[in-house]
């Protein structure tokens, strides 16, 4: 009985922890704030491939070869920033933004927990087939 209770408690704790991780999930979503948050959390977790899955040019998602180049560029960029600053991206929260049309801008200053230089940028997102992508700079 105690073993089952301990196992259930550990399982419940793991599920709760995973559901509370900011930006949990992968890929672009129908919500621009959530797509940006997922991209930043993936970058903060050094999952550059996942971060680049949420990136696009203005005309559409990155092709596979461009996504690989994006991941390598992002890795080099992240390595040039203080490690603690990049890791803080794991905990960012992007407030909901009104999404009308096919383009939206989210100021970095509106991203809770975003360290410099991320809080100093403005992020452009585009809607492609009802999913929001962060425009590659």
NUVEX-731527 format. One record per residue: chain; z, x, y of N, C-alpha, C in turn. Coordinates in steps of 0.05 Angstrom, whole numbers. Each point is the difference from the previous one (the first is absolute). Example, Ala and Ser with C-alpha at 12.3 -4.5 7.8 and 13.67 -1.06 7.14 Angstrom:
# NUVEX-731527
@c A | nw 156 | nu 264 | nv -114 | caw 0 | cau -18 | cav 24 | cw 0 | cu 18 | cv 24;
@c A | nw -14 | nu -7 | nv 21 | caw 1 | cau 16 | cav 24 | cw 14 | cu -15 | cv 22;
//
This chain:
# NUVEX-731527
@c A | nw 0 | nu 16 | nv -24 | caw 0 | cau -16 | cav 24 | cw 0 | cu 17 | cv 25;
@c A | nw 17 | nu 21 | nv 1 | caw 1 | cau 17 | cav 23 | cw -26 | cu 16 | cv 3;
@c A | nw -11 | nu 8 | nv -22 | caw -26 | cau 15 | cav 1 | cw -21 | cu -17 | cv 12;
@c A | nw -2 | nu -26 | nv -8 | caw -20 | cau -18 | cav 11 | cw 5 | cu -4 | cv 30;
@c A | nw 25 | nu -3 | nv 8 | caw 6 | cau -4 | cav 28 | cw -8 | cu 24 | cv 17;
@c A | nw 6 | nu 24 | nv -10 | caw -7 | cau 25 | cav 14 | cw -31 | cu 2 | cv 1;
@c A | nw -14 | nu -5 | nv -22 | caw -29 | cau 1 | cav 0 | cw -12 | cu -19 | cv 20;
@c A | nw 10 | nu -25 | nv 0 | caw -10 | cau -20 | cav 18 | cw 5 | cu 8 | cv 29;
@c A | nw 24 | nu 11 | nv 6 | caw 7 | cau 9 | cav 27 | cw -19 | cu 22 | cv 9;
@c A | nw -5 | nu 20 | nv -17 | caw -18 | cau 22 | cav 7 | cw -28 | cu -11 | cv 5;
@c A | nw -10 | nu -18 | nv -18 | caw -26 | cau -11 | cav 3 | cw -2 | cu -16 | cv 26;
@c A | nw 19 | nu -16 | nv 6 | caw 0 | cau -15 | cav 25 | cw 1 | cu 18 | cv 25;
@c A | nw 15 | nu 22 | nv -2 | caw 1 | cau 19 | cav 22 | cw -27 | cu 13 | cv 5;
@c A | nw -14 | nu 8 | nv -22 | caw -26 | cau 13 | cav 3 | cw -20 | cu -19 | cv 12;
@c A | nw 0 | nu -25 | nv -10 | caw -19 | cau -20 | cav 11 | cw 6 | cu -5 | cv 29;
@c A | nw 25 | nu -3 | nv 8 | caw 7 | cau -5 | cav 28 | cw -8 | cu 24 | cv 17;
@c A | nw 4 | nu 24 | nv -10 | caw -7 | cau 24 | cav 16 | cw -30 | cu 1 | cv 4;
@c A | nw -15 | nu -5 | nv -21 | caw -29 | cau 1 | cav 2 | cw -11 | cu -21 | cv 19;
@c A | nw 12 | nu -23 | nv 0 | caw -9 | cau -22 | cav 18 | cw 7 | cu 5 | cv 29;
@c A | nw 19 | nu 17 | nv 5 | caw 8 | cau 6 | cav 27 | cw -14 | cu 24 | cv 12;
@c A | nw -15 | nu 14 | nv -16 | caw -15 | cau 24 | cav 10 | cw -21 | cu -10 | cv 20;
@c A | nw 1 | nu 11 | nv 24 | caw -19 | cau -8 | cav 20 | cw -28 | cu 6 | cv -9;
@c A | nw -18 | nu -19 | nv 5 | caw -28 | cau 4 | cav -6 | cw -5 | cu 1 | cv -30;
@c A | nw 18 | nu -12 | nv -16 | caw -3 | cau 1 | cav -29 | cw -27 | cu -13 | cv -7;
@c A | nw -14 | nu 11 | nv -19 | caw -26 | cau -10 | cav -7 | cw -21 | cu 20 | cv 10;
@c A | nw -24 | nu -4 | nv -11 | caw -22 | cau 17 | cav 8 | cw -24 | cu -16 | cv 9;
@c A | nw -17 | nu 12 | nv 15 | caw -24 | cau -12 | cav 9 | cw 3 | cu -17 | cv 25;
@c A | nw -22 | nu -5 | nv 13 | caw 1 | cau -16 | cav 24 | cw 7 | cu -29 | cv -6;
@c A | nw 11 | nu -14 | nv 20 | caw 9 | cau -27 | cav -3 | cw -13 | cu -18 | cv 21;
@c A | nw 6 | nu -25 | nv -1 | caw -9 | cau -19 | cav 20 | cw 16 | cu 0 | cv 25;
@c A | nw 20 | nu 18 | nv 2 | caw 17 | cau 2 | cav 24 | cw -3 | cu 28 | cv 11;
@c A | nw -9 | nu 3 | nv 25 | caw -5 | cau 27 | cav 11 | cw 26 | cu 17 | cv 1;
@c A | nw 22 | nu -12 | nv 8 | caw 25 | cau 15 | cav 1 | cw 8 | cu 11 | cv -27;
@c A | nw -3 | nu -17 | nv -21 | caw 7 | cau 9 | cav -27 | cw -19 | cu 22 | cv -9;
@c A | nw -26 | nu -2 | nv 6 | caw -19 | cau 21 | cav -8 | cw 7 | cu 27 | cv 13;
@c A | nw 7 | nu -1 | nv 26 | caw 8 | cau 24 | cav 14 | cw 25 | cu 12 | cv -12;
@c A | nw 20 | nu -18 | nv -5 | caw 25 | cau 9 | cav -11 | cw -4 | cu 13 | cv -27;
@c A | nw -17 | nu -12 | nv -17 | caw -5 | cau 11 | cav -26 | cw -13 | cu 28 | cv 2;
@c A | nw -19 | nu 3 | nv 19 | caw -13 | cau 25 | cav 4 | cw 20 | cu 22 | cv 8;
@c A | nw 17 | nu -7 | nv 20 | caw 20 | cau 20 | cav 9 | cw 20 | cu 7 | cv -21;
@c A | nw 9 | nu -20 | nv -15 | caw 20 | cau 5 | cav -22 | cw -13 | cu 18 | cv -21;
@c A | nw -25 | nu -5 | nv -7 | caw -14 | cau 16 | cav -20 | cw -2 | cu 29 | cv 10;
@c A | nw -7 | nu 3 | nv 26 | caw -2 | cau 27 | cav 11 | cw 28 | cu 14 | cv -1;
@c A | nw 21 | nu -15 | nv 8 | caw 27 | cau 12 | cav -1 | cw 9 | cu 7 | cv -28;
@c A | nw -12 | nu -13 | nv -20 | caw 6 | cau 6 | cav -28 | cw -19 | cu 20 | cv -12;
@c A | nw -17 | nu 12 | nv 17 | caw -20 | cau 20 | cav -9 | cw -20 | cu -12 | cv -20;
@c A | nw -5 | nu -26 | nv 1 | caw -20 | cau -13 | cav -16 | cw -24 | cu -4 | cv 17;
@c A | nw -14 | nu 22 | nv 6 | caw -22 | cau -1 | cav 19 | cw -24 | cu -16 | cv -10;
@c A | nw -5 | nu 0 | nv -26 | caw -21 | cau -16 | cav -11 | cw 5 | cu -30 | cv 6;
@c A | nw 25 | nu -9 | nv -5 | caw 7 | cau -28 | cav 6 | cw -2 | cu -6 | cv 29;
@c A | nw 8 | nu 19 | nv 17 | caw -2 | cau -4 | cav 29 | cw -29 | cu -3 | cv 8;
@c A | nw -17 | nu 16 | nv -11 | caw -28 | cau -1 | cav 8 | cw -15 | cu -25 | cv -12;
@c A | nw 11 | nu -13 | nv -20 | caw -11 | cau -25 | cav -9 | cw 2 | cu -22 | cv 21;
@c A | nw 18 | nu 4 | nv 19 | caw 4 | cau -20 | cav 22 | cw -14 | cu 9 | cv 25;
@c A | nw -17 | nu 20 | nv -2 | caw -14 | cau 10 | cav 24 | cw -29 | cu -9 | cv -2;
@c A | nw -12 | nu -3 | nv 24 | caw -28 | cau -8 | cav 2 | cw -13 | cu 12 | cv 24;
@c A | nw -27 | nu -1 | nv 0 | caw -15 | cau 4 | cav 24 | cw -2 | cu -28 | cv 13;
@c A | nw -10 | nu -2 | nv 23 | caw -2 | cau -26 | cav 13 | cw -18 | cu -19 | cv -16;
@c A | nw -19 | nu 10 | nv -16 | caw -18 | cau -17 | cav -15 | cw 10 | cu -6 | cv -28;
@c A | nw 21 | nu 12 | nv -10 | caw 10 | cau -6 | cav -26 | cw 17 | cu 21 | cv -12;
@c A | nw 11 | nu -5 | nv -24 | caw 18 | cau 19 | cav -14 | cw -14 | cu 26 | cv -5;
@c A | nw 16 | nu 21 | nv -3 | caw -10 | cau 27 | cav -6 | cw -12 | cu 0 | cv -28;
@c A | nw -23 | nu 14 | nv -2 | caw -12 | cau 4 | cav -27 | cw 18 | cu 20 | cv -15;
@c A | nw -5 | nu 2 | nv -26 | caw 17 | cau 17 | cav -17 | cw 1 | cu 29 | cv 10;
@c A | nw -24 | nu 11 | nv 7 | caw 0 | cau 28 | cav 8 | cw 14 | cu 3 | cv 27;
@c A | nw -3 | nu -19 | nv 18 | caw 14 | cau 1 | cav 26 | cw 30 | cu -4 | cv -4;
@c A | nw 7 | nu -16 | nv -20 | caw 29 | cau -4 | cav -5 | cw 13 | cu 26 | cv -10;
@c A | nw -14 | nu 15 | nv -17 | caw 10 | cau 25 | cav -9 | cw 3 | cu 20 | cv 23;
@c A | nw -20 | nu 1 | nv 17 | caw 2 | cau 17 | cav 24 | cw 23 | cu -9 | cv 18;
@c A | nw 3 | nu -26 | nv 3 | caw 22 | cau -11 | cav 16 | cw 27 | cu 9 | cv -11;
@c A | nw 3 | nu -2 | nv -26 | caw 26 | cau 8 | cav -13 | cw 6 | cu 29 | cv 5;
@c A | nw -20 | nu 17 | nv -2 | caw 4 | cau 29 | cav 4 | cw 7 | cu 5 | cv 29;
@c A | nw -15 | nu -13 | nv 19 | caw 6 | cau 4 | cav 28 | cw 28 | cu -10 | cv 7;
@c A | nw 8 | nu -23 | nv -11 | caw 26 | cau -10 | cav 5 | cw 22 | cu 18 | cv -11;
@c A | nw -5 | nu 12 | nv -23 | caw 20 | cau 18 | cav -12 | cw 4 | cu 24 | cv 19;
@c A | nw -22 | nu 12 | nv 9 | caw 1 | cau 23 | cav 18 | cw 14 | cu -7 | cv 26;
@c A | nw -6 | nu -23 | nv 11 | caw 13 | cau -10 | cav 24 | cw 30 | cu -3 | cv -4;
@c A | nw 7 | nu -13 | nv -22 | caw 29 | cau -5 | cav -6 | cw 15 | cu 26 | cv -4;
@c A | nw -13 | nu 19 | nv -12 | caw 13 | cau 26 | cav -4 | cw 5 | cu 15 | cv 26;
@c A | nw -15 | nu -6 | nv 21 | caw 3 | cau 13 | cav 25 | cw 21 | cu -13 | cv 18;
@c A | nw 11 | nu -22 | nv -9 | caw 21 | cau -14 | cav 15 | cw 27 | cu 6 | cv -14;
@c A | nw 22 | nu -2 | nv 16 | caw 26 | cau 4 | cav -12 | cw 3 | cu -18 | cv -25;
@c A | nw 8 | nu 10 | nv -23 | caw 2 | cau -16 | cav -24 | cw 18 | cu -25 | cv 3;
@c A | nw 22 | nu 4 | nv 15 | caw 18 | cau -23 | cav 4 | cw -13 | cu -23 | cv 15;
@c A | nw -18 | nu 7 | nv 19 | caw -14 | cau -21 | cav 15 | cw -18 | cu -16 | cv -18;
@c A | nw -15 | nu 14 | nv -17 | caw -19 | cau -14 | cav -18 | cw 16 | cu -17 | cv -20;
@c A | nw 22 | nu 11 | nv -11 | caw 16 | cau -16 | cav -19 | cw 11 | cu -25 | cv 12;
@c A | nw 6 | nu 1 | nv 26 | caw 11 | cau -24 | cav 14 | cw -20 | cu -23 | cv 0;
@c A | nw -25 | nu 5 | nv -5 | caw -20 | cau -21 | cav -2 | cw 5 | cu -19 | cv -23;
@c A | nw 15 | nu 9 | nv -20 | caw 6 | cau -17 | cav -23 | cw 16 | cu -24 | cv 8;
@c A | nw 14 | nu 2 | nv 23 | caw 18 | cau -22 | cav 8 | cw -10 | cu -16 | cv 25;
@c A | nw -25 | nu 4 | nv 8 | caw -9 | cau -14 | cav 24 | cw -3 | cu -29 | cv -5;
@c A | nw 1 | nu -15 | nv 21 | caw -4 | cau -29 | cav -1 | cw -19 | cu -7 | cv 23;
@c A | nw -22 | nu -14 | nv -7 | caw -19 | cau -8 | cav 20 | cw 4 | cu -30 | cv 5;
@c A | nw 6 | nu -6 | nv 25 | caw 5 | cau -28 | cav 7 | cw -26 | cu -16 | cv -2;
@c A | nw 3 | nu -25 | nv -6 | caw -23 | cau -18 | cav -3 | cw -16 | cu 0 | cv 26;
@c A | nw -26 | nu 0 | nv -3 | caw -18 | cau -2 | cav 24 | cw -19 | cu -23 | cv -3;
@c A | nw -7 | nu -13 | nv 22 | caw -20 | cau -21 | cav -2 | cw -27 | cu 12 | cv -7;
@c A | nw -14 | nu -12 | nv -19 | caw -25 | cau 11 | cav -9 | cw -22 | cu -21 | cv 4;
@c A | nw -14 | nu 3 | nv 22 | caw -22 | cau -18 | cav 6 | cw -26 | cu 17 | cv 0;
@c A | nw -20 | nu -10 | nv -12 | caw -25 | cau 16 | cav 0 | cw 0 | cu 20 | cv -22;
@c A | nw -15 | nu 22 | nv 4 | caw -3 | cau 20 | cav -21 | cw 11 | cu 27 | cv 8;
@c A | nw 15 | nu 1 | nv 22 | caw 11 | cau 26 | cav 9 | cw 27 | cu -5 | cv 13;
@c A | nw 18 | nu 19 | nv -4 | caw 27 | cau -2 | cav 13 | cw 9 | cu 29 | cv 5;
@c A | nw 16 | nu 3 | nv 21 | caw 12 | cau 26 | cav 5 | cw 30 | cu -3 | cv -1;
@c A | nw 14 | nu 20 | nv -13 | caw 29 | cau 0 | cav -2 | cw 10 | cu 26 | cv 12;
@c A | nw 15 | nu -2 | nv 22 | caw 11 | cau 24 | cav 13 | cw 21 | cu 12 | cv -19;
@c A | nw 0 | nu 27 | nv -2 | caw 20 | cau 13 | cav -16 | cw 28 | cu -5 | cv 10;
@c A | nw 3 | nu -5 | nv 26 | caw 27 | cau -6 | cav 11 | cw 11 | cu -26 | cv -12;
@c A | nw -17 | nu -17 | nv -11 | caw 9 | cau -25 | cav -12 | cw 7 | cu 3 | cv -30;
@c A | nw -1 | nu 25 | nv -10 | caw 6 | cau 4 | cav -29 | cw 29 | cu 11 | cv -1;
@c A | nw 17 | nu -17 | nv -11 | caw 28 | cau 7 | cav -2 | cw 4 | cu 24 | cv -20;
@c A | nw 13 | nu 21 | nv 10 | caw 5 | cau 23 | cav -16 | cw -22 | cu 21 | cv 0;
@c A | nw -21 | nu -5 | nv 14 | caw -23 | cau 20 | cav 1 | cw 8 | cu 24 | cv 16;
@c A | nw -1 | nu 24 | nv -12 | caw 6 | cau 24 | cav 15 | cw -24 | cu 9 | cv 16;
@c A | nw 5 | nu 18 | nv 20 | caw -23 | cau 12 | cav 14 | cw -14 | cu 18 | cv -20;
@c A | nw -25 | nu 2 | nv -1 | caw -20 | cau -11 | cav 19 | cw -10 | cu -28 | cv -7;
@c A | nw 10 | nu -12 | nv -22 | caw -10 | cau -26 | cav -8 | cw 7 | cu -22 | cv 19;
@c A | nw 23 | nu 2 | nv 13 | caw 8 | cau -20 | cav 19 | cw -15 | cu 2 | cv 27;
@c A | nw -15 | nu 21 | nv 3 | caw -15 | cau 5 | cav 25 | cw -29 | cu -9 | cv -2;
@c A | nw -9 | nu -8 | nv -23 | caw -28 | cau -7 | cav -5 | cw -4 | cu -30 | cv 2;
@c A | nw -25 | nu -8 | nv 2 | caw -7 | cau -29 | cav -2 | cw -19 | cu -2 | cv -24;
@c A | nw 7 | nu -19 | nv -18 | caw -15 | cau -3 | cav -25 | cw -19 | cu -23 | cv 2;
@c A | nw -25 | nu 5 | nv -5 | caw -20 | cau -21 | cav 0 | cw -4 | cu -9 | cv -29;
@c A | nw -1 | nu -26 | nv -4 | caw -5 | cau -11 | cav -27 | cw -24 | cu -19 | cv 2;
@c A | nw -16 | nu 0 | nv -22 | caw -23 | cau -18 | cav -1 | cw 3 | cu -18 | cv -25;
@c A | nw -10 | nu -25 | nv 3 | caw 1 | cau -18 | cav -22 | cw -27 | cu 1 | cv -14;
@c A | nw 1 | nu 5 | nv -26 | caw -24 | cau 1 | cav -17 | cw 6 | cu -18 | cv -24;
@c A | nw -16 | nu -22 | nv -2 | caw 4 | cau -19 | cav -23 | cw 29 | cu -9 | cv -2;
@c A | nw 12 | nu -8 | nv 22 | caw 27 | cau -11 | cav 1 | cw 22 | cu 20 | cv -7;
@c A | nw -6 | nu 26 | nv 1 | caw 20 | cau 21 | cav -4 | cw -1 | cu 18 | cv 24;
@c A | nw 24 | nu 10 | nv 8 | caw 2 | cau 17 | cav 24 | cw 1 | cu 30 | cv -9;
@c A | nw -16 | nu 16 | nv 14 | caw -1 | cau 29 | cav -5 | cw 6 | cu 15 | cv 26;
@c A | nw 13 | nu 23 | nv -3 | caw 6 | cau 17 | cav 23 | cw -25 | cu 17 | cv 4;
@c A | nw -10 | nu 0 | nv 25 | caw -24 | cau 14 | cav 7 | cw 6 | cu 30 | cv -1;
@c A | nw -17 | nu 15 | nv -15 | caw 3 | cau 29 | cav -2 | cw -8 | cu 12 | cv 27;
@c A | nw 17 | nu 17 | nv 10 | caw -3 | cau 12 | cav 26 | cw -22 | cu 20 | cv 1;
//
